[in-house]
C-alpha cells in the first residue's frame, strides 16, 4: 500500500508566461508564412506546457500519478506546474460530516432498538484514501454502519433488565461515543481517514416494544418513588414515637403504638389526602 509523499512543484506563473510567449511566437511564425515551425511551437505549448498547469485550492490536494506510478501529493495551495503527463486527482482535505441513517438492531440482551450516529471525519493520508480502497466515501459509510451495529450489539439499552451492566447505551453516552470513535479510527485507518468526532444522534426502542418498555420505565420510577416515600415515612414515625416518649406527653402500650404507626403510615404513604377522625371517647373506646 502506498504511503503519502508530499511534493512542492515549481510555480505555475513561470510556465504560464512561457506558454503565452510560445503562443505569440507560433502566431508570428504563422503570420510570416512559417507554418511548420509555428505548428510545432503551438503543439509544444498546448501539449507540454499548458496541461502541466494546476491550481490547488485551500484545504484541497492533488494526487499525481505518472504512467500508473504514484508520484506524490501537492497539499500546498497555489498555482503550480507539474509533469503534463501526470494524472491529477483532486482530494479534499476538509472535514466531512456523515449523518448516519437510523438502524434497527438488537442490543446485547436482544431488545430491538433504533440507533443512528453523527460522524465527523477527515482525510489524513491522501495516497491511502485513493489507492487503498475503491471509493473512500462509500468505505466510510459502510464501515460506520458496521461500527454502529457492533456497538449497539455490545451494550444494553439501559439497566432495567440488566442491572449489572456497567455501561449502557442510554446512560453512558460519553463512554459509548469514545468507544465508537476509537473503533471507527481502527476501521478507517486503512483508508488514511481520521475520525474527529463520533456521537450517537438517535437512540430509542423499536416501535413494536416502545410502549411496553415505557410501562416498565414508569413502573420502575413509581417503585423508586414509593421506596423513597416509605423510607421517609418510617423515619418520621420513629421520630414521632421518640419525641412522645422523651416529653412524656402520653404513654402508649404496644397495641396503641402499632395502631399509631399504622395510621401514620397510611397518612404519609397514601396517594390522596386523608380526612381526620376525632375520637371524643377514651383512648380505648
N, C-alpha and C positions, 0 to 999 in steps of 0.2 A: 504494500500500500504506500502511495506517495505521501511524503510529508511536505508541508508548506515551505516554500522558498520565496522570500520577498526580494524583489529586484527593483532597482531605480533606473529606468531607462532615461536617455537624454531628452532634453526639452524638445517639444514639437514645433516651437516657433521657428527654430532654425530650419527644420525640414520644410515647414510651410513656406518660408521665404525662398528656399531652394526650389520648391515646386512652382511658385509664381515666376521665378527667374527662368526656369526651364520652359515654362509655358510661353513666356514672352519671346525667348529665343526661337522656339518652334514656330511661333506666329511670324516672326521676321523671316525665317527661312522659307516658309510657305509663301510669304508675300513677294520675295525676290526670286521665286522660281526654284528654290532648292527643296523640292517636295520630299525626296528620300531622307535627307538629313532632318528636315522638320518633322517628318513622320516618326523617325527613330527617337528623336528627343521627346516628342509628345508621348510615345509609348513608354519611354523610361519614366517620365514624370507621373503618368497615370498608373503604371504597374508597379514601380519600385519605390516611389516616394509617397504618393497620396494614400495608398492603402495602409501604410505604416502609422499614420496619424491616429491617435487615440485620445479620447477625453475621459478622465476618471473623476466622477463627482464625489463630493464629501460622503463618507460612510458607504462607499462602494469600492469594488475592486475589479480587476480584470485578470482572469486566469488565462495564461498563454500556453498554447501547445504548438509545437512545430513538427509536422510530419509524424504525429502520433506520440511525440515525446513531450513530457511536461517541462516547460522552460522556467516558469516562475509566476509569481503573482505580483501585480502592481497594486499597492494599497494606498500610496500617496496620491492625494487628489491633485489634479492639474492637467496640463496639455503635454503629451509625450509622443515620441516616435519610437516604434518598435519594429522588429523584422516584419516586413509586409506580408510574408508568407505564413505568419503565425495565425492560429485561430484564437480569437479573443472572446472569452465568455464572461459576461458580467455576473458578479455575485455580490449581493447586497450584504453589507456588514451591519445594517440596522437591526434593532431588536424587533422580533416578531411576536405577535400576540395570538395565541391559539385558545379560542373559546370552545372547549370540547362539548360535544353533544351529550345529552343525558343518556346514560347507560343503565340498563336494568340488569342487575347482578344479584347474587346471593352473598350475604355477609358470612362470617366464619361459623355461625350457628344455623345457617340455612334460611334466614329470613330474606325474602326478595326486597331489594331496595333500589332506589334511583339515585344515581350519583353522577356528577359532572365536575370538571376541573378547568381552571384557567391557568395557562402556562405561558410564561414569557421566556423566549429563547433567542439565542444569537449565534451566528457562525464565528468560530474562533480559528478553525483551520480550513481554509478555502479548498486546498488540494483534497483533503479527505471528503469534504462535502460534495465535490464534483466527481471524484474518481472512485471513492469507496462504496457509494450507494448509487442506485439508478436515478432516484428522484428524492432529494433530501427533504423536501417539503412533505411529500407523501410518507416518507420514512418517519418523520416526526409525528405525523398524525396517527399512524398505525402503532408505533411504539408507545405513544402517550396513552392511547386507548388500552393497550395491553397492561401498562403500568397501573392505570387507574383500576382496572378489573382485578389485578393481582392484589392491590392494596385493599380493595373492598372485601376480597375473599379472606384476608388475613386477620381482620378485626371484626368484632360485633358492632352493630349499630349503636347500642348502648348497653348498660349493665343490668337491664331489667330481668333478662333471662340468664345472664352470665355475670353473677355478682363478683366473681374472682378476676374478671378482666381488668388488667392494669391500664390498658389503653382502649378507648372506644372511638368510633368514627365521629360521634357527636360531641363527646366530652373532651377528646384530646386533639383539638383542631391544630394546634401549633406543632405537636409532635407528628401528627399524621402528615402535615404539609412538609415538614422537614424530611420525613422518610420518603415521601413521593418525589421531592426534589432530588434526593440522593439517588433513588432508583432510576429516575429519568436521566440523570447525568451519566450513570453507568451504561444505560442502554444506548444513549445517543453519542457517547464518546467515539464510537466507530466512525460516525459521520462528521466528526470535528465540530460538534454542536455543544454549546454550554447552556444549561437551563439557569436563568437568572432568578426565577421565582415560580413557584407552583402552589396553587391554593385550590381547595375544594369550594366550588361555587354553588353547588346544589346538592343537597342531601335530604332524602325523605324516604319513608316506607313506600313500597309499591301500592297502587290504589286498592288492590284486592285485599290487603291486610291493614291498610292505614286506619280504618275505623276501629278494628279490633285492638290494634296496638295503642290507639288513642285511649280506648277504655282502660287498657292495662296501665297506661301512664296516669290516667285520672285516679284509678284505684290506688296506685302507689302513693300518689300525692295525698289522697284522703287518709290513707293509713299512717303516713308520716305525720300529718297534721293531728290526727287523733292521738298518736303516741305522745306528741308534744303536749297536747291538752291534758292527757291523763297524768303525765309526769308533773305538770304544773298543779293540777288539782290535788294530787296526793300530797304534794308539798304544802299546799295551803291548808288542807285538812289537818296535817300533822302540826302545823304552826298554830292553828286554832285550838287544838286539844292541849298543846303545851301551854299556851297563854292562859287558857281557862284554869289549868292546874296551878300555874305559877301564881296567879292573882286570887286563887281560891274563890272564884265567882260562883261556881256551882260544882257540886260533886256528882259525878256520873258513874253508875256501875257499868259493867262490861256490856250489858244488853243495851243501855241507853247510848253508850259510846258507839256501838255498832249501828244503832238507828241514826245517830247524828252523822256518822261517816257516810252512811248510805244516802241520807238526804243531801249532804253537801256535795257528794259526787254527782248526784242526779242534777243538782243546780249548776255545778261548774262544768259538767261534761255534756249537758243537753244542748241540742241544736236550737231550741226555742226557749224564749223567756218563760219562767215558771210563775205561777200565781201562789203567793204565800198563804198558808192556812194558820190562823191564830188559834192556839189552844187555850181556852178560857177555863179549863179544868185544872186538875193537878197534873204533876209530871207524869203520872202513870195512868191517867184516865183522859 
